[in-house]
Amino acid sequence: MTQTKALATAELELYRHHAEVCKVFSHPIRLQILNTLRDREMSVSDLVGRLGVALGNMSQHLNMMKQRWVLVSRKEGNMVFYRLANPKMLKAFDLIRESLSEQIKRESLLIRHLDRARSRP
């Protein structure tokens, strides 16, 4: 395999991993989990209590996030604790959230301006 071909293969593999990690951002519960684990690790039962999600559903989300290298876990007795594998993930989370917030504000302003323009005689 030539060096150019090897680099192209490596880049394609990076794109595949990138796409898999981005799937974490595609569900509101997983976004809540990311934000909740922002500053500390938590047990599964603490996450269930805090987010109000059924244990089975929470376990599925946590497992999916762990498989995609976003979370890591440790076991202490019968309790499992989760934390972010790399806090840099929060940069992507925060950028997307900030961008969406700005867009919502722009649309809200536009709607208010249109409403005012319509209500003028």
Buried (B, 14 or more C-beta within 10 A) or exposed (E): EEEEEEEEEEEEEEEEEEEBBEBBBEEEBBBBBBBBBBEEBBBBEBBBEEBEBEEEEBBEBBEBBBEBBBBBBEEEEEEBBBBBBEEEBBEBBEEEEEEEEEEEEEEEEEEEEEEEEEEEE
